[in-house]
């Protein structure tokens, strides 16, 4: 589905897509293009090695490819371009023209021409409306799903097409929760912060007129986006995971915990007000401690060891999931590079921490025989530290976010932090629960005896 610019990296990371008959061969049988945006077509340039496959797209999209000569490097004699006709089931063919076992039924969704074509074409053969963006219904046997990328509006027609579909992959890059026409549907605004740092938002985030309204919006974000809602947390707190899965969580969470004082130190290095630095420095002491063996990181190590992990291996950060590293490192960079207001606002997930801590402690004590109160010593101080820190940060944000734009940026910073936390759980859930595959080099739980520091 589409050929994004990072297609080469996707292929390298997926053994099932590696060459099977010589270095330049490929098991890819076809690419379905739902639109002609750069993010959908640039990866075709990685598929110019002379291996047969097919490109499927609307007449609109194929016309755009025809007009851009660089795509001629994908040899048309070996790579036919096949038109997808809307609202009709069509069989996808393999490279040898035999049926693949999959059928597709495309349908138009609201969209627009790619940015690089805005302003008009020399040859105005491409319409700007119908066919610029397709959603694809795919079925094979009894299974089916819909893939909809770059949909610009969730109108009644689109909602009707999606109703009853077991699985929908929907591109929410420009998603907002505000309902269209009296709340009868959700829509996507194609111009929402198009060139900004944030694109996923919630209704009313750009219309916050007071500090009190800002606080209400921040609390709403927590209610809707905080990671206590993630399925992995439900399993963890419900005693539904095995020891190896709990180990994977503790190990990866250690990486996050270890970076918190680094994040706070980076923020303090940019603060010119000594009073604010002194106030913020307490967070570093909470995690690093004031002496060896003290502080939140030491207590988290205690939790890791109680699950059966080797302390030295944990300290060495052996076996951390790549997605955990990417998410946590992105958070540290965010705090290092953004404005003080945004950096401080991103810490406001602590508003919601006490609730999830109580749920976690209760659930893990009741659900795992290798967990006791001493094991969970990290969490007791946090029941006081998190509200203290959140109260200070909230007061700062309300005072310094003095315009609707600044209030929006504060909310977007909190959304970003919620995404950081959620993406870490996504990675754990995929690798250790759903069977999505443990990445090479990541921690592999042992069946019975814990092999300390074992990695894939």
Helices and strands as residue ranges (DSSP letters): H 7-13, G 15-17, E 30-32, H 38-41, G 42-46, E 54-57, H 59-67, G 69-73, E 81-83, E 90-93, E 99-108, G 115-117, E 134-140, E 143-148, H 156-162, E 168-170, E 175-180, E 185-188, H 211-225, G 227-229, H 231-237, H 243-268, H 274-288, H 296-307, H 311-315, H 322-337, H 340-345, G 346-351, H 353-367, H 377-400, H 404-432
